[in-house]
């Protein structure tokens, strides 16, 4: 077997196995008020929220009395959703289903709701409509830019890659340029990458001290771009590892417990001292230090959960002993796991924790505010921030969904859901220059990146770009109708003087059996702006993301596809790598102070409207 195939086989064999301690059943009561409504191509479910819930797990059956099984929308990770409503688009038109819902806590799913409700999707007639009402008279409020705080970027040594990479690319140059694009076009501020203690960054000197010169080179380059590192305290240096042969990925990060816990603490402390001396105490005081990555998966940690708690405690105390201002957190876990148990450990042993970090894919992030608030009340510490330090449309390497339009409305759905429940939702990752399980074999290979090799912008990138173009503060935007606030969602902003109004609407589903779209879920959308001054006229500029707009993969297919572009194809791809604005007809507010704009919105699809008063 090749090195690539060995690494991938190892990953696929171990990735699904928890490293220790599966959760017990949840204890929160099930939700009440479960109701269903049948729409074209979907069944809409609503219920009353449960105090303390992190989310809810929807179950479905083919008969009133079951058996009820969790609905698997094929996202490949946590199936629980953070809140209602929920659209079941896996349901077949004309076929009746029964539904129950369980409340999700840190211990998992609890009991199912008492009464089942039924629903059957109706066939699409082609005229299904959604109304989005924007209250332009409302006082704008700040919109948390949870998507800008952090971006993922695999591991930083790609910044110093020597030689040509996939498709003949200059990896170091393209990797740095990808980060600049994220900074300039999205507004990203920090970058999280794996393996601060990889051997190319940190080595152990003969006298037992640590040499951080490799990390200095990397951080100098990153800070020179204008971005700040998230210091992920992993993997284990070979000299400190109990089992140096326990590795993950092609670059063989050591996922072992330390052989000497005191030395692990010295490493974390000495790193902190070094960074402060090199970059300044006040600068480093604003960085996040995250302890390890996904220790709840066997592939990333050969110890127990208790071992991880010790790893975290030793690291946190070491960092804080140098400067208590530095923000430390964890567990950086997969599938939203181990958060409550780490908080319990920190509360019981008075261990500092400034932020909760965890990961999820293929779904909107759960709501960890109840755990964070409870910890603060019981421990006397400040309420920890909630940082989702990895998030994306799929956890699966080389999955074609990553190159599709389907992923674009998914990104907006997740970001909107996170606005009121998180402090950071970091997309994993910026670029397809990525080598965990092998480097890109072709231009479009289902890579995690928002940008391809060569830095072409995928539909997911354009979704974040349009989100970043919203001007002013947030104002109410309410979607109703067949698929309103489930399939079709919206965000709207207005400048303080009312001269500009922006509306971002999208049509999507969590159901990854619909990656190529579903005509039954297409909608006609009418955006109505209320609260305008009668007679005011607005020029309207529109941007679209769908099969024919903002879809660089379709351009490549039109050019013949294949593995890598030749020089002429690169030229054509780069010329097409843009969102082209469309000038729509002006709109004038009538006597009631309203104006409307209608358009077709396929699933998947996004439409952005920018209105400027004349």
C-alpha positions in Angstrom: 0.0 0.0 0.0 1.1 3.6 -0.6 1.7 6.0 2.2 -1.5 7.8 1.2 -3.7 4.6 1.1 -2.3 3.5 4.5 -3.1 6.9 6.1 -6.6 6.9 4.6 -7.3 3.3 5.6 -6.2 4.0 9.2 -8.4 7.1 9.3 -11.5 5.4 8.0 -11.0 2.5 10.4 -10.6 4.7 13.5 -12.4 7.9 12.8 -15.8 6.8 14.1 -14.6 5.3 17.3 -14.9 7.4 20.5 -11.7 7.3 22.6 -13.5 6.7 25.9 -16.8 7.1 27.7 -19.9 7.1 25.5 -22.7 9.4 26.8 -25.6 8.1 28.8 -29.2 8.9 27.8 -30.3 12.5 28.2 -32.4 13.5 31.1 -34.3 16.6 29.9 -38.0 16.2 29.3 -39.2 15.8 25.7 -40.7 18.9 23.9 -44.4 19.6 23.9 -46.6 21.1 21.3 -45.3 19.1 18.4 -47.1 20.0 15.2 -46.7 19.2 11.5 -47.7 20.8 8.2 -47.4 19.2 4.8 -45.8 21.3 2.0 -44.5 20.8 -1.5 -41.6 18.4 -1.2 -41.4 18.5 2.6 -43.1 18.2 6.0 -42.6 21.1 8.4 -42.3 20.3 12.1 -42.5 22.8 15.0 -42.5 22.3 18.8 -42.1 24.3 22.0 -38.5 24.8 23.1 -37.3 23.1 26.3 -35.4 25.1 28.9 -31.8 23.9 29.1 -31.9 22.0 25.7 -28.8 22.1 23.5 -30.9 20.8 20.6 -33.5 18.3 19.4 -33.4 15.0 17.6 -36.3 14.4 15.1 -37.5 10.8 14.8 -39.7 9.4 12.0 -41.7 6.2 11.5 -43.8 4.7 8.8 -46.6 3.8 11.2 -48.3 5.6 14.1 -46.7 3.4 16.8 -43.3 3.2 15.3 -40.6 2.1 15.3 -39.3 5.6 15.4 -35.7 6.2 14.2 -33.7 9.4 14.1 -34.0 11.2 10.8 -30.6 11.0 9.1 -30.2 13.9 6.6 -26.8 12.4 5.6 -24.7 15.2 7.0 -22.3 12.6 8.5 -22.1 14.0 12.0 -24.5 15.2 14.7 -28.1 14.8 13.7 -29.7 16.9 16.4 -30.8 20.4 15.3 -30.5 23.5 17.6 -34.2 24.6 17.4 -37.4 24.3 15.5 -38.7 24.5 12.8 -37.4 21.5 10.9 -38.1 20.5 7.3 -38.1 16.8 6.4 -37.2 16.8 2.7 -36.3 13.1 2.8 -40.0 12.3 2.9 -41.5 11.0 -0.4 -44.4 12.9 -1.9 -47.8 11.3 -1.2 -46.4 9.0 1.5 -47.5 9.5 5.1 -45.0 9.6 8.0 -45.3 9.9 11.8 -42.9 12.0 13.8 -41.7 12.4 17.4 -38.9 14.6 18.8 -36.4 14.1 21.7 -34.6 16.8 23.5 -30.9 16.8 23.2 -28.6 17.5 26.2 -24.9 17.0 26.7 -25.7 13.4 27.6 -27.5 12.9 24.3 -31.1 12.3 23.3 -33.8 11.9 26.0 -37.2 10.4 25.8 -39.4 10.9 22.7 -42.4 13.3 22.8 -45.6 11.6 23.9 -47.8 12.1 20.9 -46.8 11.4 17.3 -47.9 13.8 14.5 -48.2 12.8 10.9 -47.5 14.5 7.6 -47.2 13.7 3.9 -45.4 15.9 1.3 -47.7 17.2 -1.4 -46.6 17.1 -5.1 -45.2 20.4 -6.3 -47.5 22.3 -8.6 -44.8 24.8 -9.7 -46.3 27.9 -8.1 -45.1 27.5 -4.5 -44.4 30.9 -3.0 -42.6 32.3 0.0 -43.1 35.8 1.3 -40.2 37.6 3.0 -41.3 40.8 4.8 -38.5 43.2 5.8 -39.3 45.9 8.4 -37.2 48.8 7.1 -38.5 51.1 9.8 -37.0 49.0 12.6 -34.0 50.3 14.5 -31.0 48.4 13.2 -29.1 46.3 15.7 -25.5 45.0 15.5 -25.2 41.6 13.8 -22.5 39.5 15.4 -19.9 38.6 12.7 -19.4 35.0 14.0 -18.1 33.9 10.6 -15.2 36.4 10.6 -13.6 35.6 13.9 -11.8 32.5 12.8 -11.1 30.3 9.7 -9.5 26.8 9.6 -6.3 26.1 7.6 -5.2 22.5 8.3 -1.5 23.0 9.3 0.8 26.0 8.9 3.9 24.4 7.4 2.2 24.7 4.0 3.3 28.4 4.3 6.9 27.2 3.9 6.3 24.4 1.3 9.4 24.1 -0.9 8.7 23.1 -4.5 5.7 22.4 -6.7 2.5 20.8 -5.4 -0.8 19.5 -6.8 -1.4 20.5 -10.4 2.0 22.2 -10.5 0.9 24.8 -8.0 3.3 26.9 -5.8 1.8 25.7 -2.5 3.4 28.3 -0.2 2.4 31.2 -2.4 -1.2 30.0 -3.0 -1.7 29.1 0.7 -0.6 32.6 1.8 -2.8 34.2 -0.9 -5.8 32.1 0.2 -5.4 33.5 3.7 -5.1 37.1 2.3 -8.4 36.5 0.3 -10.1 35.4 3.5 -8.8 38.5 5.3 -9.6 41.0 2.6 -12.9 39.6 1.1 -14.5 38.0 4.2 -12.8 39.9 7.0 -11.4 36.9 8.8 -9.2 37.8 11.8 -7.7 34.6 13.2 -6.6 31.2 11.7 -6.7 27.8 13.4 -4.4 25.1 12.2 -3.4 21.8 13.6 -0.2 20.8 15.2 1.6 23.7 17.0 4.0 21.0 18.4 4.8 19.2 15.1 8.5 18.6 14.6 8.9 21.2 11.9 7.7 23.9 14.4 9.1 22.7 17.7 12.0 20.5 18.7 13.7 19.4 22.0 17.2 20.7 22.4 20.0 18.4 23.9 19.8 20.3 27.1 16.1 19.5 27.5 14.8 22.9 26.5 12.6 23.7 23.5 13.5 25.2 20.2 10.6 27.2 18.7 12.4 28.7 15.7 10.3 26.8 13.2 7.1 28.1 14.8 8.6 31.6 14.8 9.0 31.5 11.0 5.4 30.3 10.5 3.9 32.9 12.9 6.0 35.7 11.4 4.6 34.9 8.0 1.0 34.7 9.3 1.2 37.9 11.3 2.8 39.5 8.3 -0.4 38.7 6.3 -2.4 40.5 9.0 -3.9 37.5 10.7 -3.5 36.1 14.2 -2.9 32.4 15.1 -5.1 30.3 17.2 -2.5 28.3 19.2 -3.8 24.7 19.1 -1.7 22.9 21.7 -1.1 19.6 19.8 0.3 17.1 18.7 2.8 15.6 21.2 6.5 15.9 20.5 8.1 12.5 20.1 10.4 13.1 23.0 7.4 13.7 25.3 5.1 11.0 24.0 4.3 7.8 25.8 3.8 6.1 22.4 5.6 8.0 19.6 4.3 5.5 17.1 0.7 6.4 17.7 0.1 8.8 14.8 -2.6 10.2 12.5 -2.6 11.6 9.0 0.1 11.5 6.4 2.2 14.0 8.2 2.1 11.6 11.3 1.0 13.9 14.1 1.6 12.0 17.4 -1.7 11.6 19.2 -0.3 10.0 22.4 -0.6 10.9 26.0 2.6 12.4 27.4 5.1 10.2 29.1 5.9 12.9 31.6 3.0 15.2 32.6 5.4 17.8 34.2 7.3 18.0 30.8 4.0 18.6 29.1 3.4 21.5 31.4 6.9 22.9 30.8 6.3 22.8 27.1 3.1 24.8 27.3 4.6 27.3 29.8 7.8 27.7 27.8 5.9 28.2 24.6 3.8 31.0 26.2 6.9 32.7 27.6 8.6 32.5 24.2 5.6 33.9 22.3 5.2 36.8 24.7 8.9 37.7 24.4 8.8 37.5 20.6 5.5 39.2 19.8 4.7 41.2 22.9 2.8 40.4 26.1 -0.2 42.5 25.1 -0.4 41.0 21.6 -0.3 37.4 22.8 -2.8 38.2 25.6 -5.4 38.6 22.9 -4.8 35.1 21.3 -6.8 31.9 22.0 -4.9 28.8 23.2 -6.9 25.6 22.5 -5.9 22.4 24.2 -5.7 19.5 21.6 -8.0 18.5 18.8 -10.8 16.0 19.0 -9.5 13.9 21.8 -12.9 12.2 22.0 -12.0 10.3 18.9 -9.6 7.4 19.2 -7.8 8.4 16.0 -6.7 11.6 17.8 -6.0 10.4 21.3 -4.8 7.2 22.8 -5.8 8.1 26.3 -9.0 8.2 28.3 -11.3 11.2 29.0 -9.8 11.5 32.4 -6.4 11.7 30.7 -7.7 14.5 28.5 -8.9 16.4 31.5 -5.5 16.1 33.0 -3.9 17.2 29.7 -6.2 20.3 29.7 -5.6 21.2 33.3 -1.9 21.0 33.1 -1.8 23.1 29.9 -4.3 25.7 31.2 -2.5 26.2 34.5 0.9 26.4 32.7 -0.3 29.1 30.2 -2.2 31.1 32.9 0.9 31.0 35.2 2.7 33.1 32.6 -0.2 35.5 31.8 -3.7 35.1 33.3 -5.1 37.3 30.5 -4.4 34.7 27.8 -7.6 32.9 26.8 -7.5 29.1 27.2 -10.2 26.6 26.2 -11.2 23.2 25.0 -12.0 20.4 24.4 -11.9 21.0 20.7 -14.0 17.9 20.4 -15.6 16.1 17.5 -19.4 16.0 17.2 -20.1 18.4 20.1 -18.8 15.9 22.6 -17.1 16.1 26.0 -18.1 19.7 26.6 -20.2 19.2 29.8 -17.7 16.8 31.3 -14.8 19.2 30.8 -16.8 22.0 32.4 -17.6 19.7 35.3 -13.9 19.0 35.8 -13.0 22.7 35.6 -15.7 23.5 38.2 -14.8 20.7 40.6 -11.1 21.4 40.5 -11.2 25.2 39.9 -9.5 25.0 36.5 -9.6 28.1 34.4 -11.5 27.9 31.1 -12.3 30.9 29.0 -14.0 29.3 26.1 -15.8 26.1 25.1 -14.6 24.8 21.8 -16.1 21.9 19.8 -16.9 20.9 16.2 -19.8 19.7 14.1 -20.5 19.1 10.4 -23.5 18.8 8.1 -25.8 20.7 10.4 -26.3 24.0 12.2 -24.4 24.1 15.5 -26.1 23.2 18.8 -26.9 25.8 21.4 -24.3 25.5 24.3 -25.5 28.6 26.1 -27.3 26.6 28.8 -24.1 24.7 29.7 -22.0 27.9 29.6 -24.4 29.8 31.9 -24.8 27.0 34.3 -21.0 26.6 34.6 -20.6 30.4 35.3 -23.3 30.3 38.0 -22.0 27.3 39.8 -18.2 28.0 39.5 -18.0 31.7 40.0 -15.9 32.0 36.8 -16.8 34.2 33.9 -19.2 32.6 31.4 -17.0 30.9 28.8 -17.3 31.9 25.2 -18.6 29.4 22.7 -16.2 28.8 19.8 -17.1 26.3 17.1 -13.5 25.9 15.9 -14.4 23.5 13.1 -17.6 23.5 11.1 -18.6 22.6 7.6 -21.0 20.9 5.2 -19.3 17.5 5.6 -16.6 15.8 7.8 -15.7 13.5 4.9 -12.6 14.0 2.9 -13.0 14.1 -0.9 -16.9 14.4 -0.8 -18.3 16.1 -3.8 -20.8 18.2 -1.8 -17.9 20.5 -0.9 -17.7 21.7 -4.6 -21.4 22.2 -5.1 -24.0 25.0 -4.9 -25.8 22.9 -2.3 -23.2 23.8 0.3 -23.7 27.6 -0.2 -27.2 28.0 1.3 -26.1 25.5 4.0 -23.4 27.9 5.0 -25.9 30.8 5.4 -28.3 28.6 7.3 -25.6 27.7 9.8 -24.3 31.2 10.2 -27.8 32.6 10.8 -28.5 29.9 13.3 -25.3 30.7 15.1 -25.8 34.5 15.4 -27.5 34.4 18.8 -25.9 31.2 20.3 -22.2 31.3 19.6 -19.3 33.7 19.5 -17.5 32.0 16.6 -18.4 29.6 13.8 -15.2 28.8 12.0 -15.4 27.2 8.6 -13.1 24.3 8.0 -11.1 25.2 5.9 -9.9 28.2 3.7 -8.1 26.3 0.9 -7.9 22.9 -0.8 -4.2 23.0 -0.2 -4.7 20.3 2.4 -2.9 17.0 3.0 -4.4 15.1 6.0 -5.3 12.1 3.9 -3.4 12.9 0.7 -3.0 16.0 -1.5 -5.6 17.0 -4.1 -5.6 14.6 -7.0 -7.5 16.9 -9.3 -8.9 20.5 -9.3 -12.4 19.5 -8.2 -12.0 16.6 -5.8 -14.5 17.5 -3.0 -11.8 19.3 -0.9 -12.7 21.0 2.3 -11.5 24.4 1.1 -13.6 27.4 0.4 -11.0 28.0 -2.4 -9.6 25.5 -4.8 -6.0 24.9 -5.6 -5.3 28.0 -7.6 -7.7 30.0 -5.3 -10.8 29.8 -7.4 -13.9 30.7 -5.3 -16.4 27.9 -4.7 -20.1 28.6 -4.1 -19.5 28.3 -0.3 -17.0 31.1 -0.5 -19.4 33.3 -2.3 -22.1 32.6 0.4 -19.7 34.0 3.0 -18.7 36.9 0.7 -22.4 38.0 0.3 -22.9 37.7 4.0 -19.9 39.9 4.6 -21.3 42.5 2.1 -24.4 43.2 4.3 -24.2 46.9 5.3 -25.5 48.5 8.4 -27.3 46.8 11.3 -29.7 43.9 11.2 -33.4 44.5 10.8 -36.3 42.0 10.9 -36.8 39.7 7.9 -39.6 37.2 8.3 -40.2 34.4 5.8 -43.6 32.7 5.5 -45.4 30.5 3.1 -44.7 27.1 1.7 -41.2 26.5 3.0 -40.8 29.9 4.7 -38.3 29.8 7.6 -37.4 26.2 6.9 -36.3 26.0 3.3 -36.2 29.7 2.5 -34.6 32.0 5.0 -33.4 35.6 5.0 -31.3 38.2 6.6 -31.7 42.0 6.1 -29.7 45.0 7.1 -30.1 48.8 6.9 -27.8 51.7 7.2 -28.6 54.1 10.0 -29.8 56.8 7.6 -31.9 54.4 5.6 -30.1 55.1 2.4 -29.1 51.5 1.8 -31.0 48.2 2.5 -29.6 44.8 1.9 -31.6 41.5 1.8 -30.0 38.1 1.6 -32.4 35.2 0.9 -31.5 31.5 0.3 -33.2 28.2 -0.3 -31.6 25.1 1.1 -32.0 21.9 3.1 -29.9 19.8 5.4 -30.8 16.7 3.3 -27.7 15.7 1.3 -29.7 13.3 -0.9 -30.7 16.6 -2.6 -27.1 17.7 -3.5 -28.1 18.1 -7.1 -31.2 20.0 -6.3 -34.9 19.2 -6.2 -37.5 20.9 -8.3 -40.2 20.2 -5.7 -38.3 22.5 -3.4 -37.9 25.4 -5.8 -39.8 28.5 -4.8 -40.9 31.9 -6.0 -40.0 34.5 -3.4 -41.5 38.0 -3.0 -39.5 40.4 -0.8 -41.7 43.1 0.6 -40.1 46.1 2.3 -42.3 47.9 4.8 -41.7 51.1 6.7 -40.3 53.1 3.7 -41.1 56.7 3.1 -43.8 56.9 0.5 -42.4 57.9 -2.9 -38.8 57.0 -2.1 -37.2 55.2 -5.0 -34.4 52.6 -4.7 -32.0 51.2 -7.3 -31.7 47.5 -7.0 -28.6 45.4 -7.6 -28.9 41.6 -7.5 -26.4 38.8 -7.1 -27.2 35.1 -7.5 -25.6 31.8 -6.5 -27.1 28.8 -8.3 -26.3 26.3 -11.0 -25.5 29.1 -13.5 -24.1 31.8 -11.2 -21.1 31.7 -8.8 -20.6 28.0 -9.7 -17.0 27.6 -10.8 -17.3 23.8 -11.0 -19.9 24.2 -13.7 -17.5 26.4 -15.7 -14.9 23.7 -15.4 -17.3 21.1 -16.6 -18.2 23.3 -19.6 -14.5 23.4 -20.4 -14.4 19.7 -20.5 -13.4 18.9 -16.9 -10.6 16.5 -16.2 -7.9 16.6 -13.6 -6.0 19.9 -14.0 -6.5 22.9 -16.3 -4.0 23.8 -18.9 -2.9 27.4 -19.2 -5.8 28.5 -21.5 -8.3 26.8 -19.2 -6.8 28.5 -16.1 -7.3 31.8 -17.9 -10.9 31.1 -18.6 -11.6 29.9 -15.1 -10.0 33.0 -13.5 -12.1 35.2 -15.8 -15.2 33.4 -14.7 -14.3 33.6 -11.0 -16.6 36.4 -10.0 -20.1 37.3 -9.1 -21.7 39.4 -11.8 -24.2 42.0 -10.6 -27.5 42.4 -12.2 -29.3 45.7 -12.3 -33.0 45.1 -11.6 -35.8 47.6 -12.1 -36.0 50.4 -9.6 -38.7 50.1 -6.9 -40.7 53.0 -5.5 -42.5 52.9 -2.1 -46.2 53.3 -2.5 -48.6 55.3 -0.4 -48.4 52.7 2.4 -44.6 52.8 2.5 -44.1 49.4 0.9 -42.3 48.1 -2.1 -41.9 44.5 -3.4 -39.5 42.5 -5.5 -40.2 39.0 -6.8 -37.8 36.4 -8.1 -37.4 32.7 -8.7 -35.2 30.9 -6.1 -34.2 27.3 -6.9 -33.1 24.8 -4.2 -30.2 25.2 -3.9 -29.9 28.9 -4.5 -29.1 32.3 -3.0 -30.3 35.8 -4.0 -28.8 39.0 -2.6 -30.5 42.3 -3.1 -28.8 45.6 -2.6 -31.1 48.6 -2.5 -29.7 52.2 -2.7 -32.0 55.2 -2.3 -31.8 57.7 -5.1 
